[in-house]
Amino acid sequence: MRHDFPQPVTEAIRQAADRLRDAGERRRACAPVRDLIGADNAQAAYAVQDLLAQERVAAGATVAGRKIGLTSPAVQRQLGVDQPDFGVLFADMECPTGDLPTDDLLQPKVEAEIAFVLAQDLIDGELDVAQVRDAVAYATAALEIVDSRIIDWDITFADTVADNGSSAKYVLGADRVTLDGFEPKETQMRMTLDGQEVSTGTGAACLGDPLAALSWLARTARDFGSPLRAGQVVLSGALGPIAAVHAGNVVSATVSGLGEVTARFGTTQEEAR
């Protein structure tokens, strides 16, 4: 599916961006934006996402990579879609120590993923699984903290796309593994919350192969005029069910072959430090 991008910025797209921006700035969840752009209008939704991303870059933010979402067939069926989505990762979304404040989050949830760090640009060629595999410098275990700006997670495909894929923060594991020693689709994941198992899954749960998700993203990002670049981080999409989190929680995930990654949720900025 090729996308014509960027889309003209209509008044409805501006209003949707204003609603989401205001929700983030005020830390108060807003109504869905599908009343403005439609529930399944991917073109309009990505135009909202791009407008908000451009504003962040203009204000000094640095793009660090992309996140892939809706990689689970069950979630796709729930939202009535037949494709994944993506959002933009900014450098200030990474939490290198694994310590996160919750006072700047609204209704966070956590999912365990594989993060790919690229050694090569993904611009030319078929961008198939073999090509993207060769472009990966290393993989590492990751936790993505998703957080909808839309009240009660009342989202359709267009709502989450416009809201930058419901993105918030991410934590990367310490172990870096090249793909000659790791097969993403065969990995096993286990995630705990305060020591209790809350999610399990496999690499195959992510579009059949996390590298297939990366290939999809590489082609889609190129179609959108913003291809993946060397040095960028790509979050693969969830390997299993997500879990809601609150202040005081500790979430750890083990991804076989990639080790462990942990996120600790403090109440305030000071407590997180």
C-alpha positions in Angstrom: 0.0 0.0 0.0 1.7 3.2 -1.1 0.9 6.5 0.6 0.8 9.9 -1.0 2.6 12.0 1.6 2.7 14.6 3.0 -0.9 15.4 2.8 -2.2 19.0 2.6 -2.7 20.4 6.1 -6.5 21.0 6.2 -8.3 22.8 9.0 -9.5 19.4 10.4 -5.9 18.2 10.6 -4.9 21.3 12.4 -7.7 21.0 14.8 -6.8 17.3 15.5 -3.2 18.3 16.1 -4.3 21.1 18.4 -6.4 18.8 20.5 -3.6 16.2 20.9 -1.0 18.8 21.6 -3.1 20.5 24.2 -3.8 17.2 25.9 -0.1 16.4 26.2 0.9 19.9 27.4 -1.9 20.0 30.0 -1.5 16.4 31.1 -5.2 15.9 30.6 -6.6 13.3 28.2 -8.8 14.5 25.4 -11.6 13.2 23.3 -10.7 11.1 20.2 -9.9 12.9 17.0 -11.8 10.6 14.7 -14.7 13.1 14.7 -12.3 15.4 12.8 -10.4 13.0 10.5 -12.4 9.8 10.4 -11.8 6.5 12.2 -9.8 4.8 9.4 -8.3 7.7 7.3 -4.6 6.7 7.4 -3.6 9.6 5.2 -5.2 12.2 7.4 -3.9 10.5 10.6 -0.3 10.4 9.4 -0.6 14.1 8.4 -1.6 15.0 12.0 1.3 12.9 13.3 3.7 14.6 10.9 2.5 18.1 11.8 3.1 17.4 15.5 6.5 15.8 14.8 7.6 18.8 12.7 6.6 21.1 15.5 8.8 19.1 17.9 11.8 19.1 15.6 11.3 22.9 15.1 11.4 23.3 18.9 14.8 21.4 19.0 13.8 17.7 19.4 16.0 15.1 17.6 14.5 12.1 15.8 16.0 8.9 17.1 14.1 6.4 15.1 10.6 4.8 14.8 8.3 2.5 16.6 6.1 0.0 15.0 2.6 -0.7 16.4 -0.4 -2.9 15.7 1.8 -5.9 14.8 -0.5 -8.4 16.6 -3.2 -9.9 14.4 -5.5 -9.9 17.5 -5.2 -6.2 17.9 -5.6 -5.6 14.2 -8.9 -7.5 14.3 -10.0 -5.5 17.4 -9.5 -2.2 15.5 -10.7 -3.5 12.2 -7.5 -2.9 10.4 -5.2 -5.0 8.2 -1.9 -3.2 8.6 0.5 -2.1 11.3 1.2 1.6 12.1 4.3 3.6 13.1 5.3 6.5 15.2 8.4 8.7 15.6 10.9 8.1 18.4 12.6 11.2 19.7 15.9 11.2 21.6 14.2 12.5 24.8 11.9 9.5 24.8 14.7 7.2 25.7 15.3 6.5 29.4 18.8 5.2 29.6 18.8 4.3 33.3 15.3 2.6 33.2 14.0 5.1 35.8 10.8 6.9 34.7 8.7 9.5 36.3 4.9 9.0 36.1 3.9 12.7 36.6 4.4 13.4 32.9 2.4 10.3 31.8 -1.4 10.0 31.6 -2.4 6.3 31.4 0.7 4.4 30.7 1.1 0.8 29.6 4.2 -1.3 28.9 5.1 -3.8 26.3 8.2 -5.9 25.7 9.8 -5.7 22.3 13.0 -6.1 20.3 14.9 -2.9 19.4 16.9 -2.9 16.1 19.7 -0.4 15.7 20.6 0.3 12.1 24.1 0.3 10.6 22.9 1.3 7.1 20.3 3.6 5.5 17.3 1.7 4.2 16.5 3.7 1.0 17.2 1.7 -2.1 16.2 -1.8 -3.2 13.4 -4.2 -2.4 13.8 -3.6 1.4 12.9 -7.2 2.0 13.7 -9.3 5.1 17.1 -10.3 3.8 18.1 -6.7 3.1 16.9 -5.2 6.4 18.6 -8.0 8.3 21.9 -7.0 6.7 21.3 -3.4 7.6 20.9 -4.1 11.4 24.0 -3.3 13.5 22.6 -5.1 16.6 19.4 -6.0 18.4 18.6 -5.5 22.1 15.7 -6.1 24.4 13.4 -3.2 24.9 10.4 -1.9 26.9 8.1 0.6 25.2 5.9 2.7 27.4 2.8 3.6 25.4 0.5 6.4 26.7 -2.6 7.5 24.8 -3.4 11.2 25.0 -7.0 10.1 24.3 -9.3 9.5 27.3 -9.7 5.8 28.4 -7.7 4.5 25.5 -10.8 5.0 23.3 -9.0 4.7 20.1 -9.5 3.7 16.5 -6.7 3.2 13.9 -6.7 6.9 13.0 -6.7 8.1 16.6 -3.6 6.1 17.6 -1.7 7.0 14.4 -2.5 10.7 14.8 -1.3 10.4 18.4 2.2 9.3 17.2 1.3 5.6 17.7 0.4 6.3 21.3 4.1 6.6 22.1 5.7 7.9 25.2 9.0 6.5 26.4 11.3 3.5 25.9 14.1 1.6 27.7 16.8 -0.4 25.9 18.6 -3.4 27.4 22.4 -3.5 28.0 23.1 -6.5 25.8 23.8 -5.8 22.1 23.6 -8.9 19.9 24.3 -9.1 16.1 21.8 -11.0 14.0 24.4 -13.6 13.0 23.9 -14.9 16.6 20.2 -14.2 17.1 17.0 -15.2 15.2 14.3 -12.6 16.1 11.3 -14.8 15.1 12.4 -17.6 17.4 12.9 -15.6 20.6 10.8 -16.1 23.7 9.7 -13.2 25.9 8.6 -13.1 29.6 7.5 -9.9 31.3 6.9 -9.4 35.0 5.3 -6.5 37.0 6.5 -6.3 40.5 7.8 -9.9 40.2 4.5 -11.3 38.9 4.3 -12.6 35.3 2.0 -10.5 33.3 3.0 -11.3 29.7 4.6 -13.9 27.6 5.1 -14.2 23.9 7.4 -15.0 21.0 9.1 -13.2 18.1 6.6 -14.9 15.8 3.8 -12.9 17.4 5.1 -9.8 15.7 3.9 -10.1 12.1 5.3 -13.6 12.1 8.8 -12.2 12.3 10.1 -8.9 13.8 12.3 -8.6 10.7 9.1 -8.6 8.6 7.8 -5.7 10.7 11.1 -3.9 10.1 10.8 -4.6 6.3 7.3 -3.2 6.3 8.4 -0.1 8.1 11.4 0.4 5.8 9.2 0.4 2.7 6.5 2.5 4.3 8.9 5.1 5.6 10.5 5.4 2.2 7.0 5.8 0.6 6.3 8.6 3.1 9.5 10.4 2.1 11.3 9.9 5.4 13.4 6.6 5.0 15.1 4.9 7.9 18.7 6.0 8.5 21.9 4.5 9.9 22.1 4.9 13.7 18.3 5.0 14.2 16.5 2.8 16.7 13.4 0.8 15.5 11.1 -0.8 18.1 9.6 -3.9 16.6 6.2 -4.0 18.1 5.0 -6.0 21.1 6.0 -9.7 21.5 3.0 -10.3 23.8 0.2 -8.6 25.7 0.7 -5.2 27.2 0.3 -4.3 30.9 -0.9 -1.1 32.6 1.5 0.5 35.1 1.4 3.0 37.9 3.8 4.8 40.2 5.9 2.5 42.2 5.8 -0.4 39.7 8.9 -2.2 38.4 8.6 -4.0 35.1 11.2 -6.4 33.8 11.3 -8.4 30.5 13.6 -11.2 29.5 14.0 -11.8 25.8 15.8 -15.0 25.1 19.1 -14.3 23.4 19.0 -10.6 24.3 18.9 -10.6 28.1 16.8 -8.5 30.4 15.5 -4.9 30.4 13.9 -3.2 33.4 11.8 0.0 33.9 11.2 1.5 37.4 8.3 3.9 37.7 8.7 6.8 40.2 6.0 9.3 41.2 7.9 12.4 40.3 10.9 13.5 38.3 13.0 13.6 41.5 11.9 10.1 42.6 12.7 8.7 39.1 16.2 10.0 39.4 
